[in-house]
Structures are given as C-alpha cells and as structure tokens.
C-alpha cells in the first residue's frame, strides 16, 4: 500500500554493542511478545490465533535471544484513516 498524504513516521533504533545491550533488547522483545500473545488470546477468546504481528515479533524475539551485536529498528507509520472493523 502506498503512503497516504498525511502519514507520519516514527522510528526507534536500538544499537547492540555489548552483552548488556543484547540482554536489554532481549528482555524488551520477550515482554512485547508476551503482551501481544496475551492480548490476542484475550480479544479472540481462543488459545491460538493466527496473527501476523505476533509471528513477526516471535521471529524477532528468537533472533535477539542469540545476544549478538546488531541493530533493532522499530518503525511506526501513522495513517490518515480509521480502523476497518
């Protein structure tokens, strides 16, 4: 989907230069993943729900658990429209 005219972009980058940086990013990803998993279960009332965002964070969680040097960047693009329900 192409960006809309009123879209805003917000970005946060975490540089991983040490074991303590890697550990902090790992904890962040564990908490985000757990929160998304719990929220998806409570919204749908199901034990397991296919969720692209949850799957993407699961992959990130697994990769950051390796505690290697790197960079993790989150990008949030705010769109000029409402949710479709």
MOKA-V839815 format. One record per helix or strand of 3 or more residues. SS is the DSSP state (helix for helix, strand for strand). FROM is the first residue (numbers start at 1). TO is the last residue. Records with the same first field share a line. If there is no record, write none. Layout:
SS = FROM-TO + FROM-TO
This chain:
strand = 8-16 + 70-78
helix = 19-44 + 52-64
